[in-house]
């Protein structure tokens, strides 16, 4: 009985890839175009959430891959990718970058190099979202104006494990590996492995 369900699931997955993948590509391309995103080529399963404010800039390189649904992302917590860019945001993504259920919020600058893999449900933020001053948070305008932002830079060939959080002002050197469920709060040198909350040097 179990083998029948497995076989049926494989058929559904195959049909989904044949029927819906072209639709996913069309809808994603339409979202990118309507948000002014410059890109070379994309491959997507499912449709991402995209919101680029007027004035925000997004440039994506060649062979960009996105997993946005439970058929394409077996790691769990099945969320679509989200690209949220504010009016002063500048998001740059290099060539051969892949991500699954990733959320990127850019109000300043986020630069992701080439050959980077971002695991399931990774989040990258270059903003605190709110002022750290309690009085500012009582007024929406003051809260927004006094929110701190700093660029995030992720080098080439970096691998970021699933469910990790990359916070504002962080620079991750090329070839670095970030362990799953890590919270990165400070710079990580090239060719090192870090993990934990907060992330610390492993080797």
C-alpha positions as CSV (number, residue, x, y, z in Angstrom):
1,X,0.0,0.0,0.0
2,X,2.8,2.4,0.9
3,X,4.5,1.8,-2.4
4,X,1.3,2.8,-4.3
5,X,1.2,6.1,-2.5
6,X,4.9,6.7,-3.2
7,X,4.3,5.9,-6.9
8,X,1.2,8.2,-7.0
9,X,3.2,11.0,-5.4
10,X,6.0,10.6,-8.0
11,X,3.4,10.8,-10.8
12,X,1.9,14.0,-9.3
13,X,5.3,15.5,-8.9
14,X,6.2,14.7,-12.5
15,X,2.9,16.1,-13.8
16,X,3.4,19.2,-11.7
17,X,6.8,19.8,-13.2
18,X,5.5,19.4,-16.7
19,X,2.3,21.4,-16.4
20,X,2.9,24.1,-13.7
21,X,6.6,24.9,-14.1
22,X,6.1,26.9,-17.3
23,X,3.3,28.8,-15.5
24,X,5.6,29.4,-12.5
25,X,8.2,30.8,-14.9
26,X,5.7,33.0,-16.6
27,X,4.3,34.4,-13.3
28,X,7.7,34.9,-11.8
29,X,9.0,36.7,-14.9
30,X,5.9,38.9,-14.9
31,X,6.5,39.8,-11.2
32,X,10.2,40.6,-11.9
33,X,9.3,42.7,-14.9
34,X,6.6,44.7,-13.1
35,X,8.9,45.3,-10.2
36,X,11.8,46.5,-12.4
37,X,14.1,43.6,-11.6
38,X,16.9,43.2,-14.0
39,X,17.9,39.5,-14.5
40,X,19.5,37.2,-17.0
41,X,17.9,33.8,-16.6
42,X,15.9,32.1,-13.9
43,X,14.6,28.7,-13.0
44,X,11.7,28.5,-10.5
45,X,9.4,26.0,-8.9
46,X,6.4,27.9,-7.5
47,X,6.0,31.7,-7.5
48,X,7.9,34.0,-5.1
49,X,6.7,37.0,-3.2
50,X,8.2,40.2,-4.8
51,X,7.9,43.8,-3.6
52,X,10.3,46.4,-4.9
53,X,9.5,50.0,-3.9
54,X,9.9,52.8,-6.3
55,X,13.6,53.8,-6.3
56,X,14.7,50.3,-5.2
57,X,17.1,48.4,-7.5
58,X,17.5,44.7,-8.1
59,X,20.0,43.0,-10.4
60,X,20.2,39.2,-10.7
61,X,22.8,37.3,-12.7
62,X,22.7,34.2,-14.8
63,X,21.2,30.8,-13.8
64,X,19.2,32.1,-10.8
65,X,17.3,29.2,-9.1
66,X,14.4,29.5,-6.7
67,X,12.3,26.8,-4.8
68,X,9.0,28.2,-3.7
69,X,6.8,25.3,-2.8
70,X,6.7,22.0,-0.9
71,X,7.3,19.9,-4.1
72,X,10.7,21.6,-4.6
73,X,11.8,22.2,-1.0
74,X,11.9,19.0,1.2
75,X,13.5,20.7,4.2
76,X,10.2,21.8,5.7
77,X,8.5,25.1,6.6
78,X,7.2,25.5,3.0
79,X,7.4,29.2,2.3
80,X,7.9,30.9,-1.0
81,X,11.0,33.0,-1.5
82,X,10.4,36.7,-0.7
83,X,12.4,39.6,-2.2
84,X,11.5,42.8,-0.4
85,X,13.4,45.9,-1.4
86,X,12.8,49.4,0.0
87,X,13.0,52.7,-1.9
88,X,16.7,53.1,-1.0
89,X,17.5,49.4,-1.3
90,X,20.0,47.9,-3.7
91,X,20.0,44.1,-4.1
92,X,22.6,42.5,-6.2
93,X,22.7,38.7,-6.8
94,X,25.5,37.1,-8.8
95,X,25.5,34.1,-11.2
96,X,24.5,30.5,-10.3
97,X,22.8,31.4,-7.1
98,X,20.2,29.0,-5.6
99,X,17.7,29.5,-2.7
100,X,14.8,27.7,-1.1
101,X,12.1,29.6,0.8
102,X,14.5,32.4,1.4
103,X,13.5,35.9,2.6
104,X,15.6,38.9,1.7
105,X,14.7,42.3,3.0
106,X,16.9,45.1,1.6
107,X,16.5,48.7,2.7
108,X,20.2,49.6,2.2
109,X,22.4,47.2,0.2
110,X,22.7,43.5,0.0
111,X,25.2,41.9,-2.4
112,X,25.3,38.2,-2.9
113,X,28.2,36.8,-4.9
114,X,28.2,34.0,-7.5
115,X,27.9,30.3,-6.8
116,X,26.1,30.9,-3.5
117,X,23.6,28.5,-2.0
118,X,21.1,29.7,0.6
119,X,19.3,26.8,2.3
120,X,15.7,26.4,3.2
121,X,14.1,29.4,5.0
122,X,17.3,31.4,5.3
123,X,16.6,35.1,6.0
124,X,18.9,38.0,5.1
125,X,18.2,41.4,6.7
126,X,20.1,44.7,6.3
127,X,17.8,46.5,8.6
128,X,16.6,46.5,12.3
129,X,13.1,47.1,11.0
130,X,12.4,49.4,14.0
131,X,14.3,52.1,15.9
132,X,16.1,50.8,19.0
133,X,14.8,53.9,20.9
134,X,11.6,53.2,22.7
135,X,10.3,56.8,22.2
136,X,10.8,56.6,18.5
137,X,8.7,53.5,18.3
138,X,5.7,55.4,19.7
139,X,5.6,57.4,16.4
140,X,5.6,55.5,13.1
141,X,7.4,58.2,11.2
142,X,10.2,58.6,13.8
143,X,10.4,54.8,14.1
144,X,11.0,54.5,10.3
145,X,13.4,57.4,10.0
146,X,15.6,56.3,12.9
147,X,15.8,52.6,12.0
148,X,19.4,51.6,11.5
149,X,20.5,49.8,8.3
150,X,23.9,48.6,7.1
151,X,25.0,46.7,4.0
152,X,25.3,42.9,3.9
153,X,27.9,41.4,1.7
154,X,28.1,37.6,0.9
155,X,31.1,36.5,-1.1
156,X,31.4,33.9,-3.9
157,X,30.9,30.2,-3.2
158,X,29.3,30.7,0.2
159,X,26.9,28.0,1.6
160,X,24.4,29.1,4.2
161,X,22.6,26.2,6.0
162,X,18.8,26.1,6.4
163,X,16.9,28.3,8.8
164,X,19.9,30.6,9.4
165,X,19.6,34.4,9.9
166,X,22.0,36.9,8.5
167,X,21.8,40.3,10.2
168,X,22.7,43.8,9.1
169,X,26.3,45.0,8.6
170,X,27.6,41.4,8.1
171,X,30.3,40.5,5.6
172,X,30.7,36.8,4.8
173,X,34.0,36.0,3.0
174,X,34.2,33.8,0.0
175,X,34.0,30.0,0.4
176,X,32.6,30.3,3.9
177,X,30.1,27.8,5.3
178,X,27.4,28.7,7.8
179,X,25.9,25.9,9.8
180,X,22.1,25.3,9.9
181,X,20.0,27.5,12.3
182,X,22.9,30.0,12.8
183,X,22.4,33.6,13.6
184,X,25.2,35.6,12.0
185,X,25.9,38.9,13.8
186,X,29.4,39.7,12.8
187,X,31.9,39.3,9.9
188,X,33.0,35.9,8.9
189,X,36.4,35.5,7.2
190,X,37.0,33.6,4.0
191,X,37.3,29.8,4.0
192,X,35.9,29.3,7.5
193,X,33.0,27.3,9.0
194,X,30.8,29.1,11.5
195,X,27.7,27.9,13.3
196,X,25.5,28.6,16.3
197,X,23.5,31.4,17.9
198,X,25.3,33.7,17.8
199,X,27.5,32.1,15.1
200,X,31.0,31.3,16.2
201,X,34.1,29.9,14.5
202,X,34.2,26.1,14.1
203,X,37.2,25.5,11.9
